[in-house]
Amino acid sequence: MSDKDKNFTGSIPDIYDDFLVPLIFKSYAQDMAQKVASAAPRTVLETAAGSGVVTRALAPLLARDARYVVTDLNPPMLVRADRQQPVDDRIEWQQADAMALPFDNDTFDVVCCQFGVMFLPDKTAGYREALRVLRDEGRFIFNVWDKIEENEFAQSVTVTAARFFPDDPPVFLSRTPHGYHDVEAIGLDLQNAGFGNVEVQTITAQSRADSPHIPALAYCQGTPLRNELEKRDAGSLDKITSAAAADIEQSFGAGLVSGKIQGHVFVASR
């Protein structure tokens, strides 16, 4: 994974939250919020919170005296999340690296992470950090995307981008968001980190948008794929976005479009 894969800066956080979150993240965030709330936790740590879609879904479900610490590696994403969140004195916003959490051992009832563990440079070490800050019988709840072939708009945009740079195709989406999907391998990483019981559920859904331009814009300009495109040709971004929209229209139709998305949800117990 390139260091630039973790670089959510500039206009990326706003485009990500405005377009990519409703496109692919919102339904999974609601599922995660329900899973976390079902544990009736008094203390929750969210890592890699991004622009706060899980935070917005989960906060209303927690007890009034709960403590909810929301973290992300990228300050611009936390700024966006804080700006979108209703005022809530239970929430603490903090920049933090999930590989080196600035919290004491045995602090949280639940650690949750939506589509963030794929960015960890050492997955097992990152899982050990989650385990360290969990209390006895605590839960680590996270999800990952399935392979890119099971996520149709992401696959389409990746194919379009490769057509512009055949000798050096931009593969951020297949390399990182969709590059850590082997359920058995993830389960083994969790066991090696020290987790006991591990449950996994595969959730298939539909990604819907009012036009083909929305998924094209969301992926090309609202993710670090943008960094790869601009590195190869600084003036190509809008042209590739338009081409991606045209390819989505050809495959999925004009107007309202719908494409398959699929991810795996893990609940690991200490």
C-alpha positions as CSV (number, residue, x, y, z in Angstrom):
1,M,0.0,0.0,0.0
2,S,1.3,3.4,-1.0
3,D,1.5,6.2,1.7
4,K,-0.7,8.2,-0.7
5,D,-3.5,5.6,-0.2
6,K,-4.0,7.2,3.3
7,N,-4.0,10.8,2.0
8,F,-7.6,12.2,2.3
9,T,-6.9,15.9,1.9
10,G,-7.9,18.9,-0.2
11,S,-11.4,18.6,-1.5
12,I,-11.4,14.8,-1.1
13,P,-13.2,14.8,2.3
14,D,-16.1,16.9,1.1
15,I,-16.6,15.0,-2.2
16,Y,-16.2,11.7,-0.3
17,D,-18.9,12.7,2.2
18,D,-21.3,14.3,-0.2
19,F,-21.2,11.6,-2.9
20,L,-19.4,8.4,-1.8
21,V,-20.9,8.1,1.6
22,P,-24.6,7.9,0.4
23,L,-23.5,5.8,-2.6
24,I,-21.8,2.9,-0.8
25,F,-21.2,3.6,3.0
26,K,-24.5,4.6,4.5
27,S,-26.3,1.2,4.6
28,Y,-23.2,-0.5,6.0
29,A,-22.9,2.2,8.6
30,Q,-26.4,1.6,9.8
31,D,-25.7,-2.1,10.1
32,M,-22.6,-1.4,12.1
33,A,-24.4,1.0,14.4
34,Q,-27.0,-1.6,15.1
35,K,-24.3,-4.3,15.9
36,V,-22.4,-1.9,18.2
37,A,-25.5,-0.7,20.0
38,S,-26.7,-4.3,20.5
39,A,-23.7,-4.8,22.9
40,A,-25.1,-1.9,25.1
41,P,-21.6,-0.4,25.4
42,R,-20.7,2.3,27.9
43,T,-17.4,3.1,26.2
44,V,-16.9,3.0,22.4
45,L,-13.8,3.8,20.3
46,E,-14.2,4.3,16.6
47,T,-11.1,4.2,14.5
48,A,-10.7,5.4,10.9
49,A,-14.0,7.2,11.3
50,G,-13.6,9.1,8.0
51,S,-16.3,11.8,7.6
52,G,-18.4,10.4,10.3
53,V,-21.1,8.3,8.7
54,V,-21.0,5.6,11.4
55,T,-20.8,8.3,14.1
56,R,-24.0,9.9,12.9
57,A,-25.8,6.5,12.8
58,L,-24.4,5.2,16.1
59,A,-24.5,8.2,18.5
60,P,-28.4,8.3,18.7
61,L,-28.4,4.6,19.7
62,L,-25.9,4.9,22.6
63,A,-26.9,5.4,26.3
64,R,-27.0,9.0,27.5
65,D,-24.0,8.4,29.8
66,A,-21.9,6.6,27.2
67,R,-18.5,7.8,26.2
68,Y,-17.8,7.8,22.4
69,V,-14.3,8.5,21.2
70,V,-14.1,9.1,17.4
71,T,-10.7,9.0,15.8
72,D,-9.1,9.2,12.3
73,L,-5.6,9.5,11.0
74,N,-6.5,12.4,8.8
75,P,-7.5,15.7,10.6
76,P,-9.4,17.0,7.5
77,M,-11.7,14.0,7.7
78,L,-12.4,14.6,11.4
79,V,-13.1,18.3,10.7
80,R,-15.7,17.3,8.1
81,A,-17.2,14.7,10.5
82,D,-17.4,17.1,13.4
83,R,-19.0,19.7,11.2
84,Q,-21.7,17.2,10.1
85,Q,-22.5,15.9,13.5
86,P,-25.2,17.4,15.8
87,V,-23.8,18.8,19.0
88,D,-23.2,15.8,21.4
89,D,-21.2,16.1,24.6
90,R,-20.7,12.3,24.7
91,I,-18.5,12.5,21.6
92,E,-14.7,13.2,21.8
93,W,-13.0,13.9,18.5
94,Q,-9.3,12.9,18.4
95,Q,-6.7,12.4,15.7
96,A,-5.2,9.0,16.2
97,D,-3.3,6.3,14.3
98,A,-5.0,2.9,14.7
99,M,-1.6,1.3,14.7
100,A,-0.6,3.2,17.9
101,L,-3.7,4.1,19.8
102,P,-3.2,6.8,22.5
103,F,-5.4,5.0,25.1
104,D,-4.8,2.9,28.1
105,N,-5.2,-0.9,28.2
106,D,-8.7,-2.2,29.0
107,T,-10.5,1.1,28.2
108,F,-13.4,0.3,25.8
109,D,-16.3,-2.1,25.6
110,V,-16.4,-1.9,21.8
111,V,-13.9,-0.8,19.1
112,C,-15.5,-0.3,15.7
113,C,-14.0,0.5,12.3
114,Q,-15.9,0.9,9.1
115,F,-13.8,0.0,6.0
116,G,-10.6,1.2,7.6
117,V,-8.5,-1.9,8.4
118,M,-7.6,-2.3,4.8
119,F,-5.4,0.8,5.2
120,L,-3.4,-0.7,8.1
121,P,0.2,-1.4,7.0
122,D,0.4,-4.4,9.4
123,K,-3.1,-5.9,9.9
124,T,-2.2,-8.2,12.8
125,A,-0.4,-5.5,14.7
126,G,-3.3,-3.2,14.2
127,Y,-5.7,-5.8,15.6
128,R,-3.5,-6.3,18.6
129,E,-3.9,-2.6,19.3
130,A,-7.7,-2.9,19.2
131,L,-7.4,-5.9,21.5
132,R,-5.2,-4.0,23.9
133,V,-7.6,-1.2,24.5
134,L,-10.6,-3.5,24.8
135,R,-12.0,-4.6,28.2
136,D,-12.6,-8.3,29.0
137,E,-15.3,-9.7,26.8
138,G,-15.1,-6.6,24.6
139,R,-15.9,-6.6,20.9
140,F,-14.0,-5.5,17.8
141,I,-16.5,-4.8,15.1
142,F,-15.3,-3.9,11.6
143,N,-16.0,-4.5,7.9
144,V,-14.1,-4.8,4.7
145,W,-15.1,-4.7,1.0
146,D,-15.2,-7.9,-0.9
147,K,-13.0,-8.2,-4.1
148,I,-13.5,-5.5,-6.6
149,E,-15.3,-7.8,-9.1
150,E,-18.2,-7.9,-6.6
151,N,-18.4,-4.1,-6.4
152,E,-19.5,-3.0,-9.8
153,F,-19.1,0.8,-9.9
154,A,-15.6,0.5,-8.4
155,Q,-14.6,-2.1,-11.0
156,S,-16.0,0.0,-13.8
157,V,-14.1,3.1,-12.8
158,T,-10.9,1.1,-12.4
159,V,-11.2,-0.3,-15.9
160,T,-11.8,3.2,-17.3
161,A,-8.8,4.7,-15.5
162,A,-6.6,1.9,-16.8
163,R,-7.5,2.7,-20.4
164,F,-5.9,6.2,-20.0
165,F,-2.7,4.8,-18.5
166,P,-2.2,1.3,-19.9
167,D,1.5,1.2,-19.0
168,D,0.9,2.3,-15.4
169,P,-2.7,1.7,-14.5
170,P,-4.1,3.4,-11.4
171,V,-5.1,0.6,-9.1
172,F,-5.8,2.3,-5.8
173,L,-9.3,0.8,-5.6
174,S,-8.3,-2.8,-6.3
175,R,-5.1,-2.5,-4.3
176,T,-6.4,-1.0,-1.0
177,P,-10.2,-0.7,-0.5
178,H,-10.8,-4.0,-2.3
179,G,-7.4,-5.6,-1.6
180,Y,-8.1,-7.3,1.7
181,H,-11.1,-9.5,1.3
182,D,-10.1,-13.1,2.0
183,V,-12.4,-14.1,4.9
184,E,-10.2,-17.0,6.0
185,A,-7.0,-14.9,5.9
186,I,-8.6,-12.1,7.9
187,G,-9.9,-14.6,10.5
188,L,-6.4,-16.0,10.8
189,D,-5.0,-12.5,11.3
190,L,-7.5,-11.9,14.1
191,Q,-6.6,-15.2,15.8
192,N,-2.9,-14.4,15.5
193,A,-3.6,-11.0,17.2
194,G,-5.2,-12.8,20.1
195,F,-8.9,-12.7,19.5
196,G,-11.0,-15.7,20.4
197,N,-14.4,-16.1,18.8
198,V,-14.7,-14.5,15.4
199,E,-18.0,-14.2,13.5
200,V,-18.3,-13.0,9.9
201,Q,-21.3,-12.0,7.8
202,T,-21.3,-11.2,4.1
203,I,-23.7,-8.4,3.1
204,T,-24.7,-7.7,-0.5
205,A,-26.5,-4.5,-1.3
206,Q,-27.2,-2.1,-4.2
207,S,-25.4,1.1,-4.8
208,R,-27.8,3.7,-6.3
209,A,-27.3,7.1,-7.7
210,D,-29.4,9.6,-9.7
211,S,-27.0,9.6,-12.6
212,P,-23.8,7.9,-13.9
213,H,-21.8,11.0,-13.1
214,I,-22.2,10.6,-9.3
215,P,-20.3,7.3,-9.0
216,A,-17.7,8.5,-11.4
217,L,-17.2,11.7,-9.4
218,A,-17.3,9.9,-6.1
219,Y,-14.6,7.4,-7.0
220,C,-12.4,9.6,-9.3
221,Q,-12.4,12.7,-7.1
222,G,-13.6,11.6,-3.6
223,T,-10.9,8.9,-2.9
224,P,-7.1,8.7,-3.1
225,L,-7.6,7.4,-6.7
226,R,-7.6,11.1,-7.4
227,N,-4.0,11.3,-6.2
228,E,-2.9,8.6,-8.6
229,L,-4.7,10.2,-11.6
230,E,-3.3,13.7,-10.9
231,K,0.2,12.2,-10.4
232,R,0.1,10.7,-13.9
233,D,-1.5,13.7,-15.6
234,A,-2.4,16.7,-13.6
235,G,-4.9,17.9,-16.2
236,S,-6.7,14.6,-16.8
237,L,-9.0,14.5,-13.8
238,D,-12.2,15.9,-15.3
239,K,-11.6,14.1,-18.6
240,I,-11.3,10.7,-16.8
241,T,-14.3,11.4,-14.6
242,S,-16.4,12.1,-17.7
243,A,-15.1,9.0,-19.4
244,A,-15.9,6.9,-16.2
245,A,-19.5,8.4,-16.2
246,A,-19.9,7.5,-19.9
247,D,-18.7,3.9,-19.3
248,I,-21.1,3.6,-16.3
249,E,-23.9,4.9,-18.5
250,Q,-23.1,2.3,-21.2
251,S,-23.2,-0.6,-18.7
252,F,-25.9,0.5,-16.3
253,G,-28.0,3.0,-18.2
254,A,-28.7,6.7,-18.1
255,G,-30.6,8.4,-15.3
256,L,-30.9,6.4,-12.1
257,V,-28.2,3.7,-11.9
258,S,-27.8,0.8,-9.6
259,G,-24.8,-1.5,-9.1
260,K,-23.9,-4.3,-6.8
261,I,-21.8,-3.7,-3.7
262,Q,-20.6,-6.4,-1.3
263,G,-18.7,-6.5,2.0
264,H,-17.8,-8.7,5.0
265,V,-18.6,-7.7,8.6
266,F,-16.5,-9.2,11.4
267,V,-17.3,-9.3,15.1
268,A,-14.3,-10.5,17.1
269,S,-14.5,-11.0,20.8
270,R,-11.7,-10.7,23.4
